[in-house]
Amino acid sequence: MTAVLAFLAVAALLAPARDPEGLAVLVDFPAAEAAWVAAALAAVGLLGRRLPRLAALALAFALLLVAAANLADALGPVTLGRPVELWWDLRHLPSVFGLAREGLGLLWAASAALAGLAAMLALWAVLAFVLRRAPGGRAINAASLVAALAIGLLVPPRVAPALLAQAEVAWHAFEASQGRRNAWTRLFDAPPPPHSDLAGLGGRDVHVVFIESYGAAALGEPRVGQALAAFGAAIRDAGYHAATHRLLSPTYGGSSWLAHGTLASGIRLSDQLAYRLLLDSGRPTLPHLMKAAGYRTIEVVPGIKSAERDTAFWGWDRVWDAAAIGYDGPPFGWFRIPDQATLKRVLAAETAGPLFAQWALVSSHVPFAPVPPHVAWEDAGVYKSIDEATWERVYASPDWRRLDRPYVESLVYVFRSLGDAIARLERDSIVIVLGDHQPPAFVLPGADWSVPVHVLARDARLLEPFLRLGYVEGLLPGEAPPRPMERFLADFLAAFDRATQAASR
């Protein structure tokens, strides 16, 4: 019965399967993989032996690792809207725990982590015990071996291809680290960004504002539509016109820095390997080009709690991370600092121009709650106007099964805060507002990986190059297919190049 028990145990461990449409986790019988393990144990039984204790523990541990990788592969499309790549994603486990700690509290997060660890240890011990059961009779083991081999050879494997795909990712990363040519290194054979004197900017400040998790899926939410209408009224009062399109992000549900790097470099960075290669490439990016045009360049990243090792590559003149912002008010969400307070603090300090600023607003980051209360500009970060009843409502535990509600409310808050900020820009500016990626699929399933992009300018003539590319006036995109995000850099450079402007008129 050792082979039968092992067959059933492995089948149960590997039962979670990926839904081809990415909307659920299926339960499927991994007969081939289970049969391989059963055949190995039946072969040991035919020898009249049992697995040594260390061998049983090692095999059980290996099976648990395979089961964990299979579960991640099944959950990836449901939770992130993209496949999990363990080589890159495992390093984010501490951040996942931090997210759980902020959302559930340290006690609950630690308890859940310990309970999960205890369950894994118990499962390891039980599985090792099953694998070491007495071998049984030769006839039973012979029949088990024949049956298991037949199943293993006739039934296509289900889990093994996913594991091979994970190994392929790791191998490509190793190849690139050794300087070998592959599809990732060939990304950087692309020509550098086109020349542009950026004279068409006329010395105006440029603000690139990434809104966390602002995907095209949000445009179907009535509350988001109302927020965009109110935002449109606010920017019109400030004298700004808008043109809108959609961009196809390289990522979905997370990994915002891939979108940031794609927009700035003109290279589609679909995974962490491509991003690391960019940092080693010396390729000119939008911050470098703006600096060469005489701009002071800053990055505003309230979600970064300490200096990034990547900062040297981007060449920012100043990085406004959490420490530089110096927020000491009540905490909101994983990143603690509300966007309204970030906007107020940085705009008050950055008074010299011309300025190129890249913002990564974070109040709409998972888990979205608690959503900061929108207050008068002078009260942002201080919250003297907020009473106790409001605080109780803000910090009430959300319904974790319906995170679409705080997600939508967080976008409403972000657009109200951004409208306040644009109305207070002291110098004429070009403002580019866009999402980095869709929200995770379990929040709002999206049809594609597109995100809205809004280009704002006081002089409507500055928007004409974008309108020729399929952008439409206003804050809602038209029916044109989304443009790849990596195309935006060339579009921007051409739009504000003196020679290109003259040729198009």
SEBA-539491 format. One record per residue (C-alpha): residue in three letters; y, z, x. Coordinates in steps of 0.25 Angstrom, whole numbers, plus 2048, in hexadecimal, padded with zeros to 3 digits. Each point is the difference from the previous one (the first is absolute). Layout:
# residues N
REC   res    yy    zz    xx
REC   ALA     Y     Z     X
...
This chain:
# residues 505
REC   res    yy    zz    xx
REC   MET   800   800   800
REC   THR   809   801   80C
REC   ALA   803   7F1   7FF
REC   VAL   802   801   7F1
REC   LEU   80A   80C   801
REC   ALA   807   7F9   80C
REC   PHE   801   7F3   7F8
REC   LEU   806   807   7F4
REC   ALA   80A   809   808
REC   VAL   805   7F4   808
REC   ALA   802   7F8   7F3
REC   ALA   808   80C   7FA
REC   LEU   809   801   80C
REC   LEU   803   7F1   801
REC   ALA   801   7FE   7F1
REC   PRO   80F   7FF   7FF
REC   ALA   804   7F1   801
REC   ARG   80D   7F8   800
REC   ASP   804   7F9   7F3
REC   PRO   803   7F1   804
REC   GLU   80D   801   7F7
REC   GLY   804   80D   807
REC   LEU   802   808   7F3
REC   ALA   7F5   80A   800
REC   VAL   7F4   806   809
REC   LEU   7F3   7FA   7FC
REC   VAL   7F2   807   801
REC   ASP   7F6   7F6   806
REC   PHE   7F2   802   806
REC   PRO   800   7FE   80F
REC   ALA   7F2   7FC   800
REC   ALA   7FF   7F9   80D
REC   GLU   807   80B   809
REC   ALA   7F8   80B   7F9
REC   ALA   7F3   7F8   802
REC   TRP   803   7FF   80F
REC   VAL   801   80F   802
REC   ALA   7F3   802   7F7
REC   ALA   7F9   7F6   809
REC   ALA   803   807   80C
REC   LEU   7FC   80D   7FB
REC   ALA   7F3   7FA   7FB
REC   ALA   7FD   7FB   80D
REC   VAL   802   80D   807
REC   GLY   7F6   806   7F5
REC   LEU   7F6   7F6   804
REC   LEU   800   806   80E
REC   GLY   7FC   80D   7F9
REC   ARG   80D   806   805
REC   ARG   80E   805   7FA
REC   LEU   80E   7FE   806
REC   PRO   804   809   80A
REC   ARG   80B   80A   7FB
REC   LEU   80B   7FA   809
REC   ALA   7FC   7F2   7FC
REC   ALA   800   804   7F1
REC   LEU   80E   806   802
REC   ALA   805   7F4   807
REC   LEU   7FB   7F6   7F6
REC   ALA   805   809   7F5
REC   PHE   80E   800   806
REC   ALA   800   7F1   803
REC   LEU   7FC   7FE   7F1
REC   LEU   80C   809   7FC
REC   LEU   809   7F8   808
REC   VAL   7FB   7F3   7FA
REC   ALA   802   806   7F2
REC   ALA   80E   804   803
REC   ALA   804   7F2   805
REC   ASN   7F9   7FA   7F4
REC   LEU   808   80A   7F7
REC   ALA   80D   7FC   807
REC   ASP   7FD   7F2   7FE
REC   ALA   7FD   802   7F1
REC   LEU   80D   808   7FE
REC   GLY   80A   7F8   808
REC   PRO   803   7F5   7F6
REC   VAL   801   80A   7F5
REC   THR   809   80A   807
REC   LEU   808   7F7   80A
REC   GLY   7FE   7F2   7FA
REC   ARG   7FA   7FB   80D
REC   PRO   7F4   802   809
REC   VAL   7FF   80C   809
REC   GLU   7FF   7FD   80F
REC   LEU   7FA   80D   806
REC   TRP   805   7FC   80E
REC   TRP   80E   802   7FC
REC   ASP   800   808   7F3
REC   LEU   7F8   80C   805
REC   ARG   80C   804   809
REC   HIS   808   802   7F3
REC   LEU   7F6   80C   7FB
REC   PRO   80A   80B   805
REC   SER   80B   7F9   7F8
REC   VAL   7F7   7FF   7F4
REC   PHE   7FE   80F   801
REC   GLY   80F   802   801
REC   LEU   802   7F8   7F4
REC   ALA   7F6   809   7F8
REC   ARG   806   80C   806
REC   GLU   80E   7FC   7FB
REC   GLY   7FA   7FC   7F2
REC   LEU   7F6   80B   7FD
REC   GLY   805   80B   80A
REC   LEU   7FA   805   80D
REC   LEU   7F6   809   7F9
REC   TRP   7FA   7F6   7F7
REC   ALA   800   7F5   80A
REC   ALA   7FA   809   80A
REC   SER   7F6   805   7F6
REC   ALA   7FC   7F1   7FC
REC   ALA   7FE   7FD   80F
REC   LEU   7F7   80B   803
REC   ALA   7F8   7FE   7F3
REC   GLY   7FE   7F1   804
REC   LEU   7FC   805   80E
REC   ALA   7F6   80A   7FA
REC   ALA   7FA   7F5   7F7
REC   MET   7FF   7F7   80C
REC   LEU   7F9   80A   808
REC   ALA   7F6   804   7F5
REC   LEU   7FD   7F1   7FD
REC   TRP   7FD   7FE   80F
REC   ALA   7F7   80C   800
REC   VAL   7F8   7FB   7F3
REC   LEU   7FF   7F2   805
REC   ALA   7FB   804   80E
REC   PHE   7F6   809   7F8
REC   VAL   7FB   7F4   7F8
REC   LEU   7FF   7F7   80C
REC   ARG   7F7   80B   807
REC   ARG   7F6   802   7F4
REC   ALA   7F1   7FF   804
REC   PRO   7FB   7F2   802
REC   GLY   7F5   800   7F5
REC   GLY   7F4   7F7   800
REC   ARG   7FE   7F3   808
REC   ALA   7FE   7F8   7F3
REC   ILE   80C   805   7F9
REC   ASN   808   7FD   80D
REC   ALA   7FA   7F3   801
REC   ALA   803   7FC   7F2
REC   SER   80F   806   802
REC   LEU   802   7F7   80C
REC   VAL   7FB   7F3   7FA
REC   ALA   809   803   7F3
REC   ALA   80C   804   808
REC   LEU   7FF   7F4   80A
REC   ALA   7FE   7F6   7F4
REC   ILE   80D   806   7F9
REC   GLY   807   800   80D
REC   LEU   7FD   7F2   803
REC   LEU   801   7FA   7F2
REC   VAL   80D   807   7FB
REC   PRO   80D   7FC   806
REC   PRO   807   80C   807
REC   ARG   80D   805   7F9
REC   VAL   805   80B   80A
REC   ALA   7FD   7FA   80D
REC   PRO   80A   7F4   7FE
REC   ALA   80C   80A   7FE
REC   LEU   7FC   808   80C
REC   LEU   7FF   7F3   809
REC   ALA   80E   7FC   7FB
REC   GLN   805   80E   805
REC   ALA   7FA   7FE   80D
REC   GLU   806   7F2   801
REC   VAL   80E   806   7FE
REC   ALA   7FD   80A   80B
REC   TRP   7FB   7F5   809
REC   HIS   80D   7F7   7FE
REC   ALA   808   80C   803
REC   PHE   7F8   802   80D
REC   GLU   801   7F1   803
REC   ALA   810   801   7FF
REC   SER   801   80C   808
REC   GLN   7F8   7F9   80B
REC   GLY   80A   7F4   800
REC   ARG   7F6   7F7   7FA
REC   ARG   804   7F5   7F6
REC   ASN   7FD   801   7F1
REC   ALA   806   7FE   7F3
REC   TRP   809   80C   801
REC   THR   806   7FC   80E
REC   ARG   802   7F2   7FB
REC   LEU   80A   805   7F6
REC   PHE   80A   802   80B
REC   ASP   7FF   7F1   804
REC   ALA   80A   7FE   7F5
REC   PRO   80D   7FB   805
REC   PRO   80B   80B   801
REC   PRO   80A   802   7F4
REC   PRO   80A   7F4   7FF
REC   HIS   80D   800   807
REC   SER   80C   806   7F7
REC   ASP   80E   804   804
REC   LEU   800   809   7F4
REC   ALA   80F   7FC   7FF
REC   GLY   7FE   7FE   7F1
REC   LEU   800   80F   7FE
REC   GLY   80E   801   804
REC   GLY   7FE   80D   806
REC   ARG   7FC   806   7F3
REC   ASP   7F6   80C   801
REC   VAL   7F2   7FD   7FD
REC   HIS   7F6   80A   7F9
REC   VAL   7F2   7FD   7FE
REC   VAL   7FA   80A   7F6
REC   PHE   7F1   802   7FF
REC   ILE   7FC   807   7F3
REC   GLU   7F3   807   802
REC   SER   7F5   7FA   7F6
REC   TYR   80A   7F7   7F9
REC   GLY   7F6   7F5   7FC
REC   ALA   802   7F5   7F6
REC   ALA   7F6   808   7F7
REC   ALA   80B   809   7FD
REC   LEU   809   7F6   7FA
REC   GLY   7F7   800   7F3
REC   GLU   804   80F   7FE
REC   PRO   80B   801   7F5
REC   ARG   806   80C   807
REC   VAL   801   7F8   80D
REC   GLY   806   7F5   7F9
REC   GLN   80B   80A   7FA
REC   ALA   802   805   80E
REC   LEU   802   7F2   806
REC   ALA   80A   7FD   7F5
REC   ALA   808   80D   803
REC   PHE   7FF   7FD   80F
REC   GLY   806   7F2   7FD
REC   ALA   80B   806   7F8
REC   ALA   803   809   80C
REC   ILE   800   7F5   80A
REC   ARG   809   7F7   7F8
REC   ASP   80A   80B   7FE
REC   ALA   800   801   810
REC   GLY   803   7F1   800
REC   TYR   7F2   7FB   804
REC   HIS   7F8   7F4   7FC
REC   ALA   7F0   7FF   801
REC   ALA   7F6   7F6   802
REC   THR   7F1   804   7FE
REC   HIS   7F2   7FA   804
REC   ARG   7F3   806   804
REC   LEU   7F9   801   80D
REC   LEU   7F2   801   803
REC   SER   7FD   80D   808
REC   PRO   7F6   800   80B
REC   THR   7FB   80E   7FB
REC   TYR   7FC   806   7F2
REC   GLY   801   80F   7FC
REC   GLY   804   805   80E
REC   SER   803   7FD   80F
REC   SER   80E   7FE   7FD
REC   TRP   803   7FD   80F
REC   LEU   7F8   7F3   7FF
REC   ALA   80A   7FB   7F6
REC   HIS   80C   805   808
REC   GLY   7FB   7F9   80D
REC   THR   7FC   7F3   7F8
REC   LEU   80E   7FF   7FB
REC   ALA   807   803   80D
REC   SER   7F7   7F7   809
REC   GLY   7FC   7F4   7F8
REC   ILE   7F2   803   803
REC   ARG   7F6   804   7F4
REC   LEU   7FB   80D   805
REC   SER   7F4   802   7F7
REC   ASP   7F9   80C   807
REC   GLN   803   80A   80B
REC   LEU   7FB   7F7   80B
REC   ALA   80A   7F6   7FD
REC   TYR   80B   80A   800
REC   ARG   7FC   806   80D
REC   LEU   800   7F2   806
REC   LEU   80E   7FE   7FB
REC   LEU   804   80C   808
REC   ASP   7FA   7FB   80D
REC   SER   806   7F2   7FD
REC   GLY   80E   801   804
REC   ARG   803   7F7   7F4
REC   PRO   80F   800   7FC
REC   THR   801   806   7F2
REC   LEU   80C   802   7F6
REC   PRO   805   80D   806
REC   HIS   801   7F9   80E
REC   LEU   807   7F4   7FA
REC   MET   80A   808   7F8
REC   LYS   803   808   80D
REC   ALA   802   7F3   808
REC   ALA   80A   7FC   7F5
REC   GLY   808   80C   803
REC   TYR   7FB   80A   7F6
REC   ARG   7FC   80E   801
REC   THR   7F2   802   7FB
REC   ILE   7FA   80D   7F9
REC   GLU   7F3   803   7FA
REC   VAL   800   80A   7F4
REC   VAL   7F2   806   7FF
REC   PRO   800   80E   7F9
REC   GLY   7F1   7FF   7FF
REC   ILE   7FF   801   80F
REC   LYS   800   80E   805
REC   SER   800   7FE   80F
REC   ALA   804   7F4   809
REC   GLU   7F7   7F4   7FF
REC   ARG   7FA   7FA   80D
REC   ASP   803   7F3   7FA
REC   THR   810   802   800
REC   ALA   801   7FA   80E
REC   PHE   7FB   7F3   7FC
REC   TRP   809   7FE   7F4
REC   GLY   80C   804   808
REC   TRP   808   808   7F6
REC   ASP   80D   806   804
REC   ARG   7FD   80C   7F7
REC   VAL   7F4   805   7F8
REC   TRP   803   809   7F4
REC   ASP   7F3   807   7FF
REC   ALA   7FD   80D   7F8
REC   ALA   805   808   80B
REC   ALA   80D   7F8   802
REC   ILE   803   801   7F1
REC   GLY   7FF   80F   800
REC   TYR   7FD   802   7F2
REC   ASP   7FE   80F   7FC
REC   GLY   7FF   7FF   7F1
REC   PRO   7F4   801   7F6
REC   PRO   7F4   7F7   804
REC   PHE   7FC   7F4   7F8
REC   GLY   7F3   7F9   802
REC   TRP   7F9   7FE   80D
REC   PHE   80C   7FC   808
REC   ARG   809   80B   7FA
REC   ILE   80D   7F9   802
REC   PRO   806   7FA   7F3
REC   ASP   805   7F2   801
REC   GLN   80E   804   7FA
REC   ALA   802   80A   80B
REC   THR   7FC   7F6   80B
REC   LEU   809   7F6   7FB
REC   LYS   80C   80A   7FF
REC   ARG   7FD   806   80E
REC   VAL   7FF   7F3   808
REC   LEU   80B   7F8   7F9
REC   ALA   80A   80C   803
REC   ALA   7FC   7FF   80F
REC   GLU   7FF   7F1   802
REC   THR   80F   7FC   7FF
REC   ALA   801   7F6   80B
REC   GLY   7FD   7F1   7FE
REC   PRO   7FA   7F6   801
REC   LEU   7F4   807   7FC
REC   PHE   7F1   7FC   7FE
REC   ALA   7F8   80A   7F9
REC   GLN   7F2   800   7FC
REC   TRP   7FC   80B   7F6
REC   ALA   7F3   805   7FB
REC   LEU   802   807   7F3
REC   VAL   7F4   80A   7FD
REC   SER   802   807   7F3
REC   SER   7F7   7F5   7F9
REC   HIS   7F4   803   80A
REC   VAL   7F3   806   7FB
REC   PRO   7FE   80A   7F9
REC   PHE   80E   7FC   7FA
REC   ALA   802   80F   7FB
REC   PRO   808   808   800
REC   VAL   80B   7F6   7FD
REC   PRO   80D   805   805
REC   PRO   80B   802   7F5
REC   HIS   80B   7F6   801
REC   VAL   80E   807   802
REC   ALA   80E   7FD   802
REC   TRP   802   7FA   80E
REC   GLU   807   80D   805
REC   ASP   7F4   808   7FC
REC   ALA   7F6   7F8   806
REC   GLY   7F7   808   809
REC   VAL   807   80D   7FB
REC   TYR   7FC   800   7F2
REC   LYS   80A   80B   7FB
REC   SER   800   7F9   7F2
REC   ILE   7F1   802   7FE
REC   ASP   7FC   80C   7F7
REC   GLU   7F3   807   800
REC   ALA   7FA   7F9   7F4
REC   THR   802   7F3   807
REC   TRP   7FA   805   80D
REC   GLU   7F3   804   7F8
REC   ARG   7FF   7F2   7F9
REC   VAL   802   7F9   80E
REC   TYR   7F5   808   807
REC   ALA   7F7   801   7F4
REC   SER   7F2   7FA   804
REC   PRO   7FE   7F2   7FD
REC   ASP   7F5   7FA   7F8
REC   TRP   7F8   7FB   80C
REC   ARG   7F9   7F6   7F7
REC   ARG   80D   7F9   7FD
REC   LEU   808   7FF   80C
REC   ASP   806   7F3   7FA
REC   ARG   80A   809   7F9
REC   PRO   806   807   80C
REC   TYR   7FF   7F3   808
REC   VAL   809   7F9   7F6
REC   GLU   80A   80C   7FF
REC   SER   801   800   80F
REC   LEU   804   7F2   800
REC   VAL   80A   803   7F5
REC   TYR   806   80B   80A
REC   VAL   800   7F7   80C
REC   PHE   808   7F5   7F9
REC   ARG   80A   80A   7FA
REC   SER   802   806   80E
REC   LEU   801   7F2   807
REC   GLY   80A   7FC   7F5
REC   ASP   808   80C   804
REC   ALA   7FF   7FC   80F
REC   ILE   804   7F2   7FF
REC   ALA   80C   804   7F7
REC   ARG   805   808   80C
REC   LEU   7FE   7F6   80C
REC   GLU   80D   800   807
REC   ARG   7FF   7F2   806
REC   ASP   7FC   7F3   7FA
REC   SER   7F1   7FF   802
REC   ILE   7F3   7F7   7FD
REC   VAL   7F6   809   7FA
REC   ILE   7F1   7FC   800
REC   VAL   7F8   809   7F7
REC   LEU   7F1   7FE   7FF
REC   GLY   7F2   806   7FE
REC   ASP   7F7   802   80C
REC   HIS   7F3   7FF   7F7
REC   GLN   7FA   802   7F2
REC   PRO   7FD   80E   7FC
REC   PRO   7F1   804   802
REC   ALA   7F7   7F9   7F6
REC   PHE   7FC   80D   7F9
REC   VAL   80F   802   7FC
REC   LEU   804   7F2   7FC
REC   PRO   7F6   7F4   802
REC   GLY   807   7F4   804
REC   ALA   7FD   7F2   7FF
REC   ASP   804   7FC   80F
REC   TRP   806   806   80C
REC   SER   80E   7FC   7FD
REC   VAL   80D   809   800
REC   PRO   80E   7FE   7FB
REC   VAL   80B   7FC   809
REC   HIS   80F   801   7FC
REC   VAL   80B   7FA   809
REC   LEU   80D   806   7FD
REC   ALA   80E   7FB   804
REC   ARG   80E   801   7FB
REC   ASP   803   7F2   804
REC   ALA   7F7   7F8   7F6
REC   ARG   800   7F4   80A
REC   LEU   7F8   808   80A
REC   LEU   7F4   800   7F6
REC   GLU   800   7F0   7FF
REC   PRO   7F6   7FE   80B
REC   PHE   7F6   80A   7F9
REC   LEU   802   7F9   7F3
REC   ARG   7FC   7F3   806
REC   LEU   7F3   807   805
REC   GLY   7FC   804   7F1
REC   TYR   808   80D   7FF
REC   VAL   806   802   7F2
REC   GLU   80D   807   7FC
REC   GLY   7FE   80E   7FC
REC   LEU   7F6   80B   802
REC   LEU   7F4   7FA   7FA
REC   PRO   7F8   7F5   808
REC   GLY   7FD   7F2   7FA
REC   GLU   7F3   7F9   7FE
REC   ALA   7FF   7FA   80E
REC   PRO   7F4   804   809
REC   PRO   804   80C   809
REC   ARG   804   7FC   80E
REC   PRO   7F8   806   80C
REC   MET   807   80C   805
REC   GLU   7FF   7FB   80E
REC   ARG   809   7F4   7FC
REC   PHE   80C   809   7FD
REC   LEU   805   802   80E
REC   ALA   801   7F1   802
REC   ASP   807   7FF   7F2
REC   PHE   80A   80B   804
REC   LEU   803   7FA   80D
REC   ALA   802   7F2   7FA
REC   ALA   809   805   7F4
REC   PHE   80A   806   80A
REC   ASP   800   7F6   80B
REC   ARG   80D   7F8   801
REC   ALA   7FA   7F3   803
REC   THR   7F5   801   7F5
REC   GLN   80B   804   7F6
REC   ALA   809   7F4   804
REC   ALA   7F4   7F6   7FE
REC   SER   7FD   806   7F2
REC   ARG   80E   7FE   7FB
